[in-house]
């Protein structure tokens, strides 16, 4: 059941030339529950005494049960104007052109710079990443990144910039595993059928969205992807999304001022996009990977 907590406006002042971003959070949304709307009701008794009471109405939801509307995303629209998500986009089959994630990211102000089908030289990658605030890698079935590329990506990650590592069912995680192993000893394996909407992983249940993390703000249900790989256990990774069979589809790293996400279901980005929560999840991920806690201060101001 949704419960009401005071909305907050969080002003995030970013250093290093990032500019200023404003993110509007909802404490209840940040705990996965759609925020109820509060309406004040005044009553006057026979002696003229006024009593105030409050009536709470659940936030509107979409057809999948997630809070409806961008105001329930982790960050407000336009919050990261001027920031760039660099994408090493190696898997391009099935008309996967990144147009849907790109449009979602644009709502929050992010621009996208992509290398399609093959990486640039390590030198070019290093230079271009100087203008990016995060890097997304979408793996294919063959290794395309050299040890020198991996060195550049590790430098970027160690500087505190966010990294999203996308793979999918075997064998489409060649570079995903190479990068994950380099950054935090992670990997994914296997090929499981997905194509299900999962709810919340509550009360010890290992199926669905993990409750209480900013990444899952405004989400109670999410589509797991068509066919998916399974993230392997790793003390450095924390669970984020479990598939309907209990396999770990996505996990995150958040330590030593560095953030990353490892995901075994990249089909979510172009197949059944409108199914349960994908757009919000993509936007939340980019907002979280921006790592404002490291690059600036957060000032919490009650509305």
ZIHU-V984548 format. One record per pair of residues at least 4 apart in sequence whose ideal C-beta (glycine too) atoms are under 8 Angstrom apart, sorted by the first residue. I is the first residue (numbers start at 1). J is the second residue. Records with the same first field share a line. If there is no record, write none. Layout:
I = J  J
This chain:
1 = 33
2 = 28  33  34  35  36  58  59
3 = 28  33  36
4 = 28  35  36  38  56
5 = 26  27  28  35
6 = 27  302  303
7 = 24  25  26  27  35  302  303
8 = 24  25  26  27  300  301  302  303
9 = 22  24  25  301  302  303
10 = 22  23  24  25  298  299  300  301
11 = 20  22  298  299  301
12 = 20  21  22  23  79  292  296  297  298  299
13 = 20  296  297  299
14 = 18  19  20  21  290  292  295  296
15 = 295  296
16 = 295
18 = 82  83  133  295  296
19 = 81  82
21 = 75  79  80  81  83  109  290  292
22 = 76  79
23 = 74  75  76  79  287  292
24 = 71  75  76
25 = 29  30  74  217
26 = 30  35  71  72  217  218
27 = 31  35
28 = 33  34  35  36
29 = 33  34  35  67  72  217  218
30 = 74  212  214  217
31 = 211  212
32 = 200  209  211  212  216  217  218  219  220
33 = 220
34 = 58  59  60  61  66  67  72  218  220
35 = 59  67  72
36 = 56  57  58  59
37 = 56  57  58  59
38 = 54  55  56
39 = 54  55  56  57
40 = 52  53  54
41 = 52  53  54  55
42 = 50  51  52  53
43 = 50  51  53
44 = 48  49  50  51
45 = 49  51
59 = 67  68  72
60 = 67  68  69
61 = 65  66  67  68
62 = 66  67  68
64 = 197  221  275  276  277
65 = 199  220  221  276
66 = 72  218  219  220  221  276  277  280
67 = 72  218  220
68 = 72
70 = 76  77  107
71 = 76
72 = 217  218  280
73 = 77  108  217  218  280  283  284  287
74 = 214  215  217  218  283  284  287  288
75 = 79  80  108  283  284  287
76 = 108
77 = 107  108  109
78 = 107  108  109
79 = 108  109  287
80 = 108  109  110  133  286  287  290
81 = 109
82 = 109  111
83 = 109  110  111  133  290
84 = 110  111  112  113  131  132  133
85 = 105  110  111  112  113  132  133  134  135  136  286
86 = 112  113  114  128  129  132  134  135  136
87 = 98  112  113  114  115  135  136  137  138
88 = 114  115  119  135  136  137  138  145  175
89 = 98  114  115  116  117  138
90 = 117  118  119  137  138  139  140  144  175
91 = 96  138  139  140  141  168  172  266
92 = 96  97  116  117
94 = 270  271
95 = 270
96 = 269  270
97 = 270
98 = 102  112  114  138  269  270
99 = 103
100 = 104  269  270  273  279
101 = 105  112  269  282
102 = 106  112
103 = 107
104 = 108  279  282  283
105 = 110  111  112  282  283  286
106 = 110  111  112
107 = 283
108 = 283  286  287
110 = 286
113 = 128  131  132
115 = 119  120
118 = 144
119 = 125  144  145  149
120 = 124  125  128
121 = 125
122 = 126  146  148  149  151  152
123 = 127
124 = 128
125 = 129  149  152  153
126 = 130  152  155
128 = 132
129 = 135  152  156  161
132 = 156  161
133 = 161  162  290
134 = 161  162  163  164  286  289  290
135 = 153  156  161  162  163  164
136 = 163  164  166
137 = 153  163  164  165  166  175  176  179
138 = 166  266  269
139 = 165  166  167  168  172  173  174  175  176  177  266
140 = 144  172  174  175
141 = 171  172  174
142 = 174
143 = 174  175  178
144 = 174  175
145 = 149  150  153  175  178  179
146 = 150
147 = 151
148 = 152
149 = 153
150 = 154  178  179  182
151 = 155
152 = 156
153 = 157  163  179  182  183
154 = 158  182  183
155 = 159
156 = 161  163
157 = 161  163  183  258  260
158 = 258
160 = 257  258  259  291  294  295
161 = 291
162 = 259  260  286  288  289  290  291
163 = 179  183  259  260  261  289
164 = 260  261  263  285  289
165 = 176  179  180  183  186  260  261  262  263
166 = 176  263  266  269
167 = 172  173  176  177  188  229  262  263  264  266
168 = 172  173  225  227  228  229  264  265  266  267
169 = 190  191  192  227  228  229  264
170 = 189  190  191  229
172 = 176  229  266
173 = 177  187  188  189  229  264
174 = 178
175 = 179
176 = 180  188  262
177 = 181  186  187  188
178 = 182
179 = 183
180 = 184  185  186  187  188  262
181 = 185  186  187
183 = 253  260
184 = 234  236  237  253  260
185 = 234  236
186 = 231  232  234  236  237  251  253  262
187 = 231  232  234
188 = 229  230  231  232  262  264
189 = 229  230  232
190 = 229  230  247
191 = 227  228  229
192 = 227  228  229  230  243  245  247
193 = 227
194 = 224  225  226  227  228  243  244  249  265  267
195 = 224  225  226  227  272
196 = 223  224  243  244
197 = 221  222  223  224  275  276
198 = 207  208  209  221  222  224  241  242  243  244
199 = 207  208  209  220  221
200 = 208  209  211  220  221
201 = 205  206  207  208  209  210  211  239  242
202 = 208  211
206 = 239  242  246  248
207 = 242  243  244  245  246
208 = 221  222  241  242
209 = 216  219  220  221  222  240  241
210 = 216  238  239  240  241  242
211 = 216
212 = 216
213 = 240  252
214 = 284  287  288
215 = 240  252  261  281  284  285  288
216 = 222  240  281  284
217 = 280  284
218 = 280  284
219 = 277  280  281  284
221 = 276  277
222 = 241  276  277  278  281
223 = 268  272  275  276  277  278
224 = 228  241  243  244  249  265  268
225 = 249  264  265  266  267  268  271
226 = 265  267  271  272
227 = 267
228 = 243  247  249  264  265  267
229 = 264  265
230 = 243  247  248  249  264
231 = 237  248  249  250  251  262  263  264
233 = 248
234 = 251
236 = 253  255
237 = 251  252  253  262
238 = 251  252  253  254
239 = 248  251
240 = 249  250  251  252  261
241 = 248  249  250
242 = 246  247  248  249
243 = 247  248  249  265
248 = 264
249 = 263  264  265
250 = 261  262  263  264  265
251 = 261  262
252 = 259  260  261  262
253 = 258  259  260  261  262
254 = 258  259
257 = 291  294
258 = 291
259 = 288  289  291
260 = 289
261 = 285  289
267 = 271
268 = 272  273  278  281
269 = 273  278  282
272 = 278
273 = 278  279
274 = 278  279
277 = 281
278 = 282
279 = 283
280 = 284
281 = 285
282 = 286
283 = 287
284 = 288
285 = 289
286 = 290
290 = 295
291 = 295
292 = 296  298
293 = 298
